Every structure is written in structure tokens, then in C-alpha cells.
Amino acid sequence: MHLSCLLVFVVPFSWSLVALFAGSYTLRMWAITAGYHRYFSHRSYKTSRAFQFLLALLGTSCMQNGPLWWASWHRRHHQDSDTFEDPHSPGQHGFWQAHMGWILCGRYDNPDLSNVADLAAFPELRFLDKHKWMPIIAYAVACLAIGGWGGVVWGFVLSSVVLLHATALINSLAHVWGSRRYATRDDSRNNVWLALLTLGEGWHNNHHHARAYARQGFFWWELDVSYYVLKVLSWVGLVWDLRVPSLKVLNASRVVPRVVAVPRVPEVV
């Protein structure tokens, strides 16, 4: 897939293909952030079974495995965050292992799904987890129908690779680069650049402080596109019971700024 990105120099260029890339990236990034992460992993809002399946279908098309696999490892990440048992802790295992190595090594291909029994109760989610290549192929065919082979290269191949690395940056950089508002037991950071790239996931210290909420940009200046879309969907009844942090949560466990003691200079008599 990575080598196939070079085909952008082979297929005829057009701005419509760039628009297809941008739309494909944004749609599927939202499926990961609002679907795989905030819904399946944390159940931070409610929706119908039909819309739940649509979220899972779009998420599976992202080439990041099925919803049960994704949610299972993410729940374990929070349980063991930045300990040796965390499969993608950069502090414990290094940048490459946190970014991509844990996916490629094969050690984590078959997780114990006992921690996602709430999701495994749905046969359609189990089907997507088992046949994860079907939505991927269907998405590639849809891009072919929209833009020909150029549509496949820009709308499927390039967008999938960029989407994968943008998602992985939350594992590899959001525990290293940024600021800490809350005194969590891990190394999670808030980072505005990662938040812009991932539609709001970069407010990672906020999220690790209070993981069960649909809103991760806690304050008005923290852009959280995924939450804004969920809010609009709640107005038309597609989702409901969006969980948002209370004032008590917002003000709890703040990181106290370090105070440097100034040596006292003895008085000169």
C-alpha cells in the first residue's frame, strides 16, 4: 500500500481527485474517531443498531481491522496505559513500536475479546471483524466507480495510508509531544496539531483524564470536529445521550505548575 502511493505520479492529476482524497480521509477519520474510538471503545453516546452497523462498516473500510479488535486493544491501552503491558506505549517500547511495530509484529493479531462482550453480542459486528477485507474491497471499488483508477489511487490507497499514520500518531506522539493539563497516571499530552489532523483526538490528556466522554476538546478553543458532527447528528435523532464532562471533571486533578525556589540572599550588614 505504501509503495502504491507512488502511483499518484502515474495517474492523470486533477483537483477532483484531490477533493476525493480529502473527502475520503475526512469521512473515514471521523468513522475512526467518532465510531471506533468514542462509540465502540468507550460507549460515550447511544445510537440505533442500524447506525451502529454503519459506523462499524465505515471503520472497517479504513484498513485498521474490525471494530472488536480495535476496541479490545484500545480498552486494554487505557487499562495499562504507559506500562509495559500497553502494546503501544512509546515510553516503554519506543517510537516505532508504538507507531506501527505493534501492528506489524503479529503478536497482537488475536486479542482476548472478553473485554468487548458488549460488542460481540452483535453478530453483524462479529461478521465484520472476521471478514474485514470485504468493506475494504467495497470501498476501493466505490472509488473506482467515482474516479476510475485515479480514484482508487487518491481516494483509497493514498487516503488509507495517510489515515493509518495519522491515527497511529496519537499512539506514538500524543504520549510524548504536547502539554499536560491533568495529572493522569500516564504520559498523555494535549497537542493542537494532532487535534487538527485527527478531528479532535489530539486532546489526549483530556481524554485520558476522563475517557468516557464524547467530547474531547473540553473548552471552546479546543477544536473537536468529531464531537461537533456528533452534536449535529443528535439534533436529527441519529445519536443521543452524548456524554460531556461536568464542571467537576473539568476542574479536577489539574497539573500544578512547578514552582522553583529562589535561594535567599543573606543580608549584608
N, C-alpha and C positions, 0 to 999 in steps of 0.2 A: 504493500500500500504506500509506503514512504517513497519508494522508487517510482511508483506510478504517478506521483505528484509532478514529476518532470514532464509528463505529457502535456502540461499547460503550455509548454513551448512548442508543441507539435500541433495541437488542435487550433483552428482559427479563433482568434481573440474577438470578443465582443463584450460590451458593457452589460448586456443582458445576462451573460454567463457569470460576470462578477456579481450581479444582483442575485442570481440563483445561488451562488456560493454564500453570500451574506444572509439570504433568507434561510437557506438550509442550515447554516451554522446557528443562527439565532433560534430557529424553531426547535432544533434538537438540543441545543444548550438549555433551553427552557424545559424541555422534557426531562433532562437530567436533573436540573436544579429543583424545579417545582414538582417533578414526578418521582424519579428515583430517590432523590435526596429528601425533600421536605415531606413528601407523602408516604412513599413506601418505607423509607428508613425510619422516619420519625413520627409519622401519622399526625402531622401538625394541622390537618384540616380533614374534612369529610367530603365525600363525593359519591356519586352513583356507581354501581358496578360497571355500567357501560363506559362511563368516562374514566374510571379506573383502568379498564382494559385499554382504552385509547392511550392513556399515559404510558402504560407498560409497552404497548406496541411501538410508540414513537421512541421510547427509551431504548428498546431492544435494537432499533434500527441504527443506533449510534455506535455499534460495534464495541460496547462496553459490557458484554454479557447480559444475562437475563436479570429481571427485577429481583428474584430471590437471591441470586449470587451477590448482586450489588448491595442489597440491603443487609444481607447477613454479614458481609465483611465490614460494612460501614458501622453497623451496631457494635461489632467487636472493636473497631477502631476507637469508638467512644468509651467502651468498657476498659480498654487497656491503653488509652491514648498516651503516646510517647514513652511507653515502657517497652521492654524487649519483646513482649508479646504482640505489640502493634506492628502489623506487617509492613506499614509504610511510614514509619517514623524516621525522618531524616537525622534526628539526633542520635538514634540508636543504630541505624543501618546505613546511613549515608544518603546523599542526594539521589544517586542513580537508582538505588533500590527503592527509595520512596517514590520516585517519579515513574519509573517503568519496570524496574527489575522484578518487583514483587509480582507483576502480572505475567512476565515472560518466563519466570523460572519454573513454573508448573507446580510448585508446592501448594499453591492456593486455589487450584482449579476446582476442587470438590469440597466445599466447606460443609460443616455440620449445620444443617438447616433448622435445627431445633429452636434457634432463636428467632426464626421467622415463621413460626407455626401459624400466626395470624394471616400471613400472606399465602402460605402453602395450602390453606384451606380452599383456595380458589383453583379449580382445575385449569382454567384458561391461563393463569399465571404460571402454573407448573408446566403447561404446554410450551409457553414462550421461553421459559428457562431451558427446556430440553431441546427445543427446535429454534434456537436463537438465530440461526442463519437465514431462516425464512423471511423475517421482516427486513433484514439487511439486503437480501437479493431483491425483494419487492421495492425497496427504496431506490436501489440502483436502477431498476427497470423504469420506475417513475421518472427519474432524472433523465434517462434515455428518451423517454416519450416527450419530455418537456423540451430538451435541448440537444438531442442527438448525442453523439459520443463526446462532444464538448460538455454537454450537460452532465454526463457521467463523471468526467474528469473534475470539473469545477464543483458541481452540486453534490457529488457523492464522495469521490476519492479525496480531494483536497479538503473539503469541509470536515470529513470524518477524521482525518489526521490532525488538523488544527484543533478540532473539538476534543480529541483524545488528550492532546498535550495541554490544552487549557484546563481541562478537568484535573489532570494529573498535577498541575502546578499548585492546586490547593493542598495536595498531599505533601509536595516537596518544598514549596516556598512559603506557604501560609503558616508553617510552623517554624520559620526561620526569619522572614523578612517582614517587618511592619511594626506596629505599636501594640501595646497591651493596655487595655482599659480595665480588665477584670483579672483578679488574682485566681486564675484557674490552676489546676494541678498539672497542666501540660504546658507546652511552649506555643500554643496557638497565638496568632497575630492578626490584627486588622490591617488590611492593605487596600488602598483605594484603587490602585491599578489592577489588581486581581479582581476586585469587585466589578470594575467596568468590563473586564474581559469575560467574566462569568455571570453577568446579570445579577450580581449581589452576593455571590458566595465568598467574596474576599473579606467580608466582615466576620472573619473566622473566630476571633477571640470572643466576639459577641455570641456566636453560635455555640462555642464550647462552654461558655458561661451558662447559657440557657438554651439547650439543644431542641426543646420540644415546640418551638415556635415557628410559625410560617413566615414571620418577618425577621430577617437577619440584620438589615440596616435599621438599627434601633432608633436613630434620630433622623430628622428631616433632611439633614445634609448628607446622610449615608445612602447613596443611590442603591436601590434594590428593585430592579426591573422585574424579577421573578415574582416578588410579592405584589407589585403594582398590577401585574396581569392577573394574579390570583384574586385580587380585590375586585377587579372588573368582572371576572367570571362569577364572583359571589353575587354581584348585582343582578345577574341574569339567572341565578339559581343552579349553575353547573357545579359549584363547590359551596360549602358552607362551614360554619363553626371554625373560621380561621383563628388560630391561637396566636395572640400577640402578647408581648411582655408587659407586665404591670409596672407601675412606678417603683414598687418594692424591688422587683427584679432588676430594673434599670439602674437602681442606685446601690445595689448590694455588691459586696466583695470588690470594691474598687481598689485598683493598684495605688498604693500610697507613694507619691513621688519621693525619691531618695533625697534625704537631707544630709548635706556634707557639713560636718562640724568644722568650724573655723577655729584654729588654735588661738588661745588667748595670749595676747602680748603683755608681758609684765610691765607694770607701770615703772617709769623712770623717776626716781625720787631726786 
